[in-house]
Amino acid sequence: MSNLRVRSSGMPLVILFAVVAIADLNAKGLPLAEPAAVGLDGACLSQIDDVVAAGIDEGEMPGCVVCVGRRGKIAMLKAYGNRQVEPEKIEMTVDTVFDMASITKPVATATSVMLLVERGSLKLTDRVAEHLPEFTQNGKDQVTVEDLLLHQSGLTPDNALSDYEDGPEKAIANIYALSLRAEPRTKFMYSDVGFIVLAELIRQRTAQDVHEFSQVNLFRPLGMNETGYLPRQELRERAAVTEQRDGRWMRGEVHDPRAYCLGGVAGHAGLFSTAQDLAVFAQMLLNGGEHNGTRILETDTLNTMTSDFKVSSGIRGLGWDKQTGYSSNKGKGLSERAFGHGGFTGTTFWVDPELDLFVIFLSNRLHPDGKGSVNRLAGRIGTIAADAIER
């Protein structure tokens, strides 16, 4: 562990960071490399230190982990600030476990759905009601699997939290009884509800919940042993703290209240991970669905998933953001092929096949009082990473 001192707003600020040793990275995932070895300008990347320093100084988050990779290696892996400031300070480390929030949608849920499509268990054109007959209530019979993945089903973004108070089974029944707010395929409305339904589709087609299915078919095969729902105690102990619930600090406990009422396993939120594990997932995506001899998705399936789908407010992939009003955390300089996602807890994950680049930013911006804001900061980091490519 070493300290980097920078100045922000005229005052000294200590940013704690750690760079994991190459041997440890090899054991856990991608190897570490000097930026120049993967075609990145190290001096340019170092500007991220100042951006993060300013963000911490301005109270945008207590700390974060930044991971930038290219050509199958990690060129930057740093932890800054603290993963907890109340009731006591605990410094951030590169192996800190984060609540991924909505990054759950593409990484766990949508990827699982696409695997089922690849296996022939689902079709993107299938009407959801073909598999979940109760979903047909109140005019939802024409909603397709693709509509849910693109957030153009017409479902409300979120239904009332009171719909979840009587347990998971009743909560799903309440969702099935919802009416649409728009006709399918006419309007992009980012919907947590739609991804809760997708998780139910996974359960119906596999007899496994999204937690079990993603563990068996995605994360364990990739060696992502620190990724999943309901993190084990060892991972909870090094998780970044978010806010308080019922008088206790949430650490390794899902922040999203609906996912919490669903038992911590849901299609829209609930996944936990680390920067190093997400780097492996990013590399699998850059490799066309394969990593270290393990194939997760066929390349054609992945290409379909990350293709451009025009929606009413921009361009989406199947489960992925590409260019919409939610893309402020993407950064400038990434290509039109880039895809990614953000999470409410202060997490972003972007992959650019054209630049062979991934940028991961994980923060605890909600700690301690829920007032942090990091989308603009994350976008600046993405811009610096793209600018660092030596052309």
ABEGO torsion letter per residue (X at the ends): XBBBBBBBGGBBBBBBBBBBBAAAAAAAEBBBBBAAAAGBBAAAAAAAAAAAAAAAAAGABABBBBBBBBGGBBABBBBBEBABAOABBBBBBAABBBBAEAAAAAAAAAAAAAAAAAAGABBAABBAAAABAAAABGGAAABBAAAAAAGAAGBBABBBAAAAAAEAAAAAAAAAABBBABBBGABBBBBAAAAAAAAAAAAAAAGBBAAAAAAAAAAAAAGBAABEBGBBAAAAAABBBBBBBGGBBBBGBBABAAAAAAGGBBAABGBBBBAAAAAAAAAAAAAGGBBGGBBABBAAAAAAAABBBBBAAEBBBBGBBABBAAAAAAEBGBBAABBBBBBAAGBBBBBBAAAGBBBBBBBBAAOAAGABBAAAAAAAAAAAAAAABBX
